[in-house]
Amino acid sequence: MRFSRRLAEQLEPSALSRRLARARAAGAVRCDLTSSSPSATGIAYPEELLEALRASSSARYTPAPLGSLEARRAVAALHEGVSPEDVVLTASTSESYGYLFKLFCDPGCSALAPEPSYPLLSHLARLDAVTLEPYELMYDGAWHLSTAPLAPSPNARLVIAVSPNNPTGSCLSRAELTRLSALGLPLVSDEVFHAYPFTDEALPSLLDLDLEVPCFTLGGLSKQVGLPGLKVGWMILSGPQKYREEIRQRLALIADTYLSVNAPAEAALPQVLHHGARVAAAIRARVRQNLRALDQALAGSSMTRLTASGGWSACVRLPATREEEAWALTLLEAGVVSQPAYLYDLPGPTLVLSLITPPDVWAEGLEVLRQVVSDSS
Ligand SMILES: Cc1ncc(COP(=O)(O)O)c(C=O)c1O
C-alpha cells in the first residue's frame, strides 16, 4: 500500500502528548491552561442564539455555492463598506484556506506564511500539495515583520498573514500589510481573532486598505461567536474590482464541488451573528480579566509575557535554565497543562497559554507556574 505524501510520514504522538494522555487518563490534570474551546470553558451562549439554531433546523435545502444572500448580507454587515457579493461562505477558516490553495496553487506551488504561527497552516497547505515559505516575525519587545527583504521563490502564488496571529497575538500594521502586497501576489489575511483586541483600540484589518492585489480577509463562527461546531466560515474579497468577478466564478466552481456549508447554520447565520455578539463580549471580558491576572502573577517573577495586541493566547517566556519541554513536563507533573511554543516555531523557552481558561482554573494554574519556576531558580 502506498500513501500520498500529503500526510506527514511521522504519525507518532510526541513524548509530551503521550505523557499528557496518561495524566488525563489517570485524572491527574488539575488545571488545563490550553483549552481553546469556549463551550468547554464555561462561556454562556444566549438562549435566543440556541433557539435560532433549533428554529432553522429543517430538511429544506436550497444550496447556493457562495452562500445564501441573507447569510452573505449578515457577514457583510459586520464590516463597514463590504458588499454581500464580496462575501463567500465556507464551512470553516480551514476550508477557506483550502479553497484559496485550490484557486491559486498547482501542486508544488507555495504560499508565503508567517513564522511563528498557527501549526495547522502547514498541514492545510500540505493536504493541497502546497508548501509554505516562511517569512519571519521578529520580537524585540514588540512583534514586527522582519525588515529582511521578502524573497518569494518563483513557485510562490499567495501571501498569507495571520493578524492577530496565533499564538503571538501580534497584528501586522497597515504599512506591513502594504509591504506584503508589494510582492504582487494575492494577499490573504486570517483575521479570525480580530474581534478580540486586548484594549479598546480597534485592530488593523486588510479591509481598511485599498491595495493593488486581490485580497481575502478570513473569518468564521468558530472565533467570531465561539461556535466552531456550527461549521460556517467566510472570506471577504477586496482589492481591485477588475479581479473579483473571475475570482467569484472560480470560487463558486470549487464551492459547488463540495457544498459543505451546514444548511441549518447558514439559515440561522443572521441571528447567530446578532446574538453571538454577546458571546464575543463575554470572551473578550474573560481574555482581558485573565491577562490582568497573568500580569499580576508574573510581576516580580523571572517570567515575562510577550507583548501582544489581541487573540486568545498569551506567550510566557520562562528562564532559560531549562528546556521548554522540560518546563512543560515539570508543570504536567504538578497537574498543569501548558503548550510549549516550539509547536508554533516560536523561540523558547516559552509557554503558550489559553486566555479563555476559566478564571479559577487560571488562578490556580498560575500559582503552580510561579511556584515551579521559583523552586527551580
Ligand atoms: C489563526 C487561526 N485561523 C483559523 C483557525 C481555525 O478556524 P476554523 O475553526 O474556522 O477552521 C484557528 C483555530 O484555532 C486559528 O487559530
The ligand as an SDF file (V2000), in Angstrom:
LIG
                    3D

 16 16  0  0  0  0  0  0  0  0999 V2000
   -5.3520   31.7300   13.2650 C   0  0  0  0  0  0  0  0  0  0  0  0
   -6.4160   30.7010   13.1190 C   0  0  0  0  0  0  0  0  0  0  0  0
   -7.0920   30.5970   11.9540 N   0  0  0  0  0  0  0  0  0  0  0  0
   -8.0640   29.6810   11.7810 C   0  0  0  0  0  0  0  0  0  0  0  0
   -8.4020   28.8200   12.8010 C   0  0  0  0  0  0  0  0  0  0  0  0
   -9.4620   27.7660   12.5630 C   0  0  0  0  0  0  0  0  0  0  0  0
  -10.6710   28.3300   12.3470 O   0  0  0  0  0  0  0  0  0  0  0  0
  -11.8780   27.3870   11.8420 P   0  0  0  0  0  0  0  0  0  0  0  0
  -12.3860   26.6670   13.0490 O   0  0  0  0  0  0  0  0  0  0  0  0
  -12.8480   28.4010   11.3140 O   0  0  0  0  0  0  0  0  0  0  0  0
  -11.3360   26.4890   10.7960 O   0  0  0  0  0  0  0  0  0  0  0  0
   -7.7320   28.8710   14.0080 C   0  0  0  0  0  0  0  0  0  0  0  0
   -8.0720   27.9380   15.0940 C   0  0  0  0  0  0  0  0  0  0  0  0
   -7.5730   27.9980   16.1780 O   0  0  0  0  0  0  0  0  0  0  0  0
   -6.7240   29.8320   14.1650 C   0  0  0  0  0  0  0  0  0  0  0  0
   -6.0290   29.9030   15.3070 O   0  0  0  0  0  0  0  0  0  0  0  0
  1  2  1  0
  2  3  1  0
  2 15  2  0
  3  4  2  0
  4  5  1  0
  5  6  1  0
  5 12  2  0
  6  7  1  0
  7  8  1  0
  8  9  2  0
  8 10  1  0
  8 11  1  0
 12 13  1  0
 12 15  1  0
 13 14  2  0
 15 16  1  0
M  END
$$$$
